[in-house]
Amino acid sequence: MVSSPHEAMHRIFQEYPALFTSVAEALGVPFGTLVAVTPLPTDLTETRPLERRLDTLLRFETEEEGEFLLAVEAQSKRDPAKPASWAYYLSYLYNKYGQHPVLLVVCQDRATAEWASQPVHFGPPQWASLILRPLVAGPHNMPVITQETEARKDPLLATLAAITHADNPDVGAILKAVSSALGTLPEKLSIPLAELVSQGLGKRPVSEQWRNLMAVDTSFYTSWISEEIREEGREQGREEGHHRGLAQALLLVLEGRGIAVSEQQRERITACEDSEQLNQWTRRAITAESTAEVLGQDAPDEEPSSEEDRH
């Protein structure tokens, strides 16, 4: 099953192909000035009933190097079978399009990134007929951007860096910098980038921190995440309204029976957020002689029935 972080790590290149220019420079392998990009089909299935599919495939055109293909693969863990698949992808792409392919592997785990970075030799020890050398972007080489000014310089790279550093101890500062930077961008860019960060974080605990950062100012963030945040707020409001209604009903019962309620007791009732507790107090209020009795021990039928049960 494809995970959300998996999708985010390669889909960002589908949405913003120019990001590869920044990534390549960060990796120390510049590819020249980008002229044009063309999305290509990712299905590499042959006539045999064996499906092979890349995560993302793009055709790049540069002023200096001409055209080349970029295959982007998101990798979440070591997979001994992957190098053979990647080698097949590259050979197939070169055969199909007649253009040189480049494989970029994006990881969130340092160990996986370092594994993917190792060249793989295909052939006997005496002579490798094929050597696989992927470019790898991961927590081992992506910049740690914790300043808004740096994030604003290249928000695409900052977004990918935040995704690849999802498990970094300083991810809180990274997310804060990205959030602040996105708040200064046009909605057509800030919204999808914010979604990609959320998707890239997946179900990690830090995703809650990102949601909180988004909740501070959702004016530029009107996507499904912000709507989810607002819905949670509405749900919380409905829940709080329900509790207030139960508390008011209890106070009305006490008032109707002429039972005095001190300020401290009133605060305890109105502060209660347990619906079952409020209902229990209300049932007691029908026959109780004082508010202390209502808020005191459990009803008699809930108390131990014998001396033995009390011990």
Phi and psi in degrees as a GROMACS rama.xvg file:
@    title "Ramachandran Plot"
@    xaxis  label "Phi"
@    yaxis  label "Psi"
@TYPE xy
-74.7259  128.757  VAL-2
-89.874  162.606  SER-3
-61.2766  -46.3447  SER-4
-58.5292  -38.0018  PRO-5
-57.9406  -47.1088  HIS-6
-61.9878  -43.477  GLU-7
-64.2544  -36.5487  ALA-8
-67.355  -26.8264  MET-9
-111.129  -27.7538  HIS-10
-66.1733  -26.6226  ARG-11
-61.2618  -28.8613  ILE-12
-77.2881  -29.5682  PHE-13
-65.1218  -44.4044  GLN-14
-75.4755  -36.6695  GLU-15
-135.373  74.0685  TYR-16
-56.6686  -30.4983  PRO-17
-61.753  -16.2165  ALA-18
-57.3721  -31.0263  LEU-19
-59.2725  -31.9715  PHE-20
-59.8612  -45.7755  THR-21
-67.9861  -40.6397  SER-22
-64.2263  -44.8349  VAL-23
-61.2486  -41.5803  ALA-24
-64.748  -39.6781  GLU-25
-64.9227  -31.147  ALA-26
-86.5253  -2.96315  LEU-27
78.3414  22.6231  GLY-28
-130.872  73.9006  VAL-29
-66.3448  144.815  PRO-30
-115.341  10.5887  PHE-31
95.1571  179.98  GLY-32
-79.223  123.455  THR-33
-71.7224  132.685  LEU-34
-110.262  -44.5605  VAL-35
-155.892  155.062  ALA-36
-135.172  137.64  VAL-37
-128.569  119.563  THR-38
-66.9776  139.162  PRO-39
-121.786  157.795  LEU-40
-60.5812  140.518  PRO-41
-93.4998  -5.66534  THR-42
-78.4334  117.587  ASP-43
-112.202  23.8073  LEU-44
-66.4654  137.439  THR-45
-90.8401  -175.285  GLU-46
-68.066  -22.6116  THR-47
-69.8195  154.875  ARG-48
-76.6127  60.7714  PRO-49
-135.201  112.247  LEU-50
-86.3522  130.388  GLU-51
-128.545  125.6  ARG-52
-138.869  127.936  ARG-53
-76.9467  162.127  LEU-54
-75.6048  -51.2702  ASP-55
-144.973  139.169  THR-56
-136.154  127.033  LEU-57
-133.904  148.607  LEU-58
-104.952  123.883  ARG-59
-105.724  145.511  PHE-60
-127.061  125.469  GLU-61
-122.329  158.482  THR-62
-67.121  -40.2212  GLU-63
-84.4742  -44.8851  GLU-64
-102.331  -4.15824  GLU-65
76.6279  -142.606  GLY-66
-97.718  147.282  GLU-67
-154.136  163.483  PHE-68
-101.575  141.926  LEU-69
-117.445  116.497  LEU-70
-103.673  121.139  ALA-71
-108.968  126.292  VAL-72
-123.203  130.678  GLU-73
-93.8152  129.344  ALA-74
-128.679  123.077  GLN-75
-100.579  -15.8675  SER-76
-158.124  166.867  LYS-77
-65.1441  140.608  ARG-78
-145.696  105.001  ASP-79
-57.2664  -23.2405  PRO-80
-83.0555  -15.5092  ALA-81
-65.1425  -45.0821  LYS-82
-53.8735  -40.7359  PRO-83
-64.1905  -40.0477  ALA-84
-65.5255  -42.2381  SER-85
-64.0874  -40.6161  TRP-86
-63.1855  -39.3685  ALA-87
-62.9429  -45.1199  TYR-88
-56.0982  -48.4476  TYR-89
-65.6514  -41.9704  LEU-90
-65.0935  -41.8142  SER-91
-63.974  -43.6853  TYR-92
-64.2404  -41.0098  LEU-93
-65.6834  -38.9791  TYR-94
-69.4259  -38.2013  ASN-95
-77.0981  -44.6779  LYS-96
-101.8  -14.564  TYR-97
67.3646  23.5872  GLY-98
-129.115  151.032  GLN-99
-72.2724  129.715  HIS-100
-96.1997  149.926  PRO-101
-122.322  132.345  VAL-102
-102.521  122.131  LEU-103
-112.489  121.437  LEU-104
-107.038  126.757  VAL-105
-110.174  129.152  VAL-106
-130.86  156.154  CYS-107
-109.476  -8.81649  GLN-108
-112.482  128.591  ASP-109
-61.1025  -44.7928  ARG-110
-61.6739  -40.5294  ALA-111
-66.1683  -41.3702  THR-112
-62.9958  -43.9624  ALA-113
-66.6931  -35.5204  GLU-114
-64.0434  -46.3594  TRP-115
-66.7021  -23.3829  ALA-116
-76.6089  -18.1865  SER-117
-71.9795  130.473  GLN-118
-61.5218  141.345  PRO-119
-114.833  125.087  VAL-120
-98.049  126.453  HIS-121
-106.323  118.609  PHE-122
134.098  173.153  GLY-123
-69.0606  162.228  PRO-124
-56.2488  -30.9412  PRO-125
-67.5588  -31.3837  GLN-126
-159.592  115.176  TRP-127
-84.5823  115.923  ALA-128
-75.4728  -22.6614  SER-129
-145.808  133.772  LEU-130
-121.686  121.91  ILE-131
-94.5155  124.328  LEU-132
-133.582  87.3375  ARG-133
-73.4357  149.758  PRO-134
-79.1415  137.757  LEU-135
-128.25  128.957  VAL-136
-113.583  123.053  ALA-137
-161.767  -170.248  GLY-138
-65.8847  -14.1073  PRO-139
-81.5537  -17.9219  HIS-140
-140.897  -5.65162  ASN-141
-78.2334  142.113  MET-142
-65.0626  143.282  PRO-143
-92.3653  103.664  VAL-144
-102.008  108.624  ILE-145
-116.386  4.09073  THR-146
-115.789  134.972  GLN-147
-58.4775  -39.1277  GLU-148
-61.2798  -38.0254  THR-149
-70.6219  -39.7759  GLU-150
-65.5253  -33.6882  ALA-151
-71.8995  -25.5192  ARG-152
-64.0703  -37.734  LYS-153
-148.077  80.7643  ASP-154
-62.9831  -28.1369  PRO-155
-66.8189  -47.7276  LEU-156
-64.8824  -38.8227  LEU-157
-62.3872  -37.2348  ALA-158
-66.0806  -49.2424  THR-159
-62.6919  -40.1026  LEU-160
-60.8597  -40.7617  ALA-161
-63.2283  -39.5609  ALA-162
-66.3735  -45.2918  ILE-163
-70.575  -23.6234  THR-164
-101.263  27.9127  HIS-165
-58.6444  -27.4275  ALA-166
-102.469  9.15537  ASP-167
-70.951  136.526  ASN-168
-56.7575  -27.0468  PRO-169
-95.3179  19.3725  ASP-170
-60.8667  -27.6292  VAL-171
-60.1036  -46.3074  GLY-172
-67.4019  -35.8012  ALA-173
-63.1235  -48.1426  ILE-174
-64.7123  -37.3698  LEU-175
-64.0529  -40.8456  LYS-176
-65.2083  -43.4524  ALA-177
-65.5591  -43.3391  VAL-178
-59.2343  -45.3089  SER-179
-64.0156  -40.1664  SER-180
-66.7986  -42.5089  ALA-181
-63.5324  -30.5947  LEU-182
-65.7386  -15.0501  GLY-183
-98.1094  -2.88428  THR-184
-96.9414  160.975  LEU-185
-62.1479  149.665  PRO-186
-58.8546  -34.8015  GLU-187
-64.1577  -17.6764  LYS-188
-106.256  -42.0576  LEU-189
-66.8251  -38.9309  SER-190
-64.4489  -53.8168  ILE-191
-64.5402  -33.0131  PRO-192
-67.8945  -39.8554  LEU-193
-63.42  -38.6862  ALA-194
-63.2574  -41.8419  GLU-195
-63.9763  -39.7  LEU-196
-61.5976  -47.1532  VAL-197
-59.9129  -43.9774  SER-198
-64.6366  -40.5578  GLN-199
-67.1476  -30.026  GLY-200
-74.6275  -23.7733  LEU-201
60.9316  -135.984  GLY-202
-100.201  19.0301  LYS-203
-63.8011  150.273  ARG-204
-54.8885  -31.9378  PRO-205
-67.0962  -16.923  VAL-206
-61.1956  -29.3533  SER-207
-66.3746  -36.613  GLU-208
-64.273  -40.5671  GLN-209
-63.9222  -41.2781  TRP-210
-61.8125  -39.4607  ARG-211
-65.7584  -39.5697  ASN-212
-62.7723  -38.7989  LEU-213
-68.6572  -33.3687  MET-214
-70.5481  -22.9356  ALA-215
-61.0232  -41.9771  VAL-216
-146.392  94.8978  ASP-217
-95.9286  14.1727  THR-218
-63.5501  -30.8913  SER-219
-100.423  4.22977  PHE-220
-129.302  81.6668  TYR-221
-107.409  23.4531  THR-222
-81.6157  -168.056  SER-223
-64.9518  -28.2914  TRP-224
-67.2205  -47.8297  ILE-225
-64.1685  -36.3373  SER-226
-65.318  -36.8321  GLU-227
-64.5329  -41.0779  GLU-228
-61.2455  -45.3486  ILE-229
-64.2672  -38.8117  ARG-230
-64.3275  -39.5481  GLU-231
-61.8423  -38.8265  GLU-232
-64.1166  -41.6558  GLY-233
-64.7358  -40.2925  ARG-234
-63.9516  -42.2166  GLU-235
-62.3973  -39.6785  GLN-236
-63.9489  -41.4592  GLY-237
-63.3899  -39.8606  ARG-238
-65.2272  -45.1224  GLU-239
-63.7864  -38.231  GLU-240
-63.8159  -37.6906  GLY-241
-62.8179  -44.6659  HIS-242
-63.4644  -42.8952  HIS-243
-61.3911  -39.3947  ARG-244
-62.9624  -43.1703  GLY-245
-64.7085  -40.2496  LEU-246
-64.6597  -42.7384  ALA-247
-64.1819  -37.5308  GLN-248
-63.1637  -41.988  ALA-249
-62.8636  -44.4847  LEU-250
-63.0238  -36.8633  LEU-251
-65.4328  -39.3971  LEU-252
-62.1345  -45.1806  VAL-253
-64.0736  -42.7949  LEU-254
-63.8637  -42.2477  GLU-255
-63.3249  -30.6388  GLY-256
-91.1557  1.67354  ARG-257
73.3278  25.5144  GLY-258
-92.74  125.867  ILE-259
-69.0098  143.104  ALA-260
-128.042  118.705  VAL-261
-74.3543  165.966  SER-262
-62.5145  -39.5925  GLU-263
-64.6224  -40.987  GLN-264
-66.9999  -38.864  GLN-265
-63.1581  -41.0792  ARG-266
-64.3206  -38.4609  GLU-267
-64.9545  -39.413  ARG-268
-68.2453  -49.0115  ILE-269
-70.4746  -23.0559  THR-270
-85.3312  -11.9238  ALA-271
-69.0011  130.998  CYS-272
-114.982  18.0113  GLU-273
-106.096  106.638  ASP-274
-59.0933  -42.0275  SER-275
-65.0095  -39.0684  GLU-276
-64.2999  -43.2493  GLN-277
-63.1462  -40.7579  LEU-278
-64.3703  -39.5031  ASN-279
-64.3468  -43.2809  GLN-280
-62.048  -39.8719  TRP-281
-63.9227  -40.3524  THR-282
-62.1165  -39.7245  ARG-283
-67.137  -36.2344  ARG-284
-61.4083  -20.7518  ALA-285
-66.6234  -32.5116  ILE-286
-121.379  -10.8597  THR-287
-66.8062  156.608  ALA-288
-97.8697  -12.615  GLU-289
-154.486  160.558  SER-290
-67.21  -32.5478  THR-291
-60.5837  -38.4401  ALA-292
-66.778  -37.2325  GLU-293
-63.754  -42.4745  VAL-294
-91.4771  -1.52788  LEU-295
-83.116  -131.335  GLY-296
-69.4824  167.029  GLN-297
-63.3774  159.05  ASP-298
-58.7059  152.969  ALA-299
-54.3893  -37.5782  PRO-300
-72.5354  -7.58176  ASP-301
-102.535  -4.66838  GLU-302
-85.0603  158.689  GLU-303
-54.3983  140.586  PRO-304
-88.4246  -9.13932  SER-305
-150.229  166.318  SER-306
-62.913  -34.6922  GLU-307
-65.4662  -35.9259  GLU-308
-69.1972  -20.7837  ASP-309
-79.1632  -9.96062  ARG-310
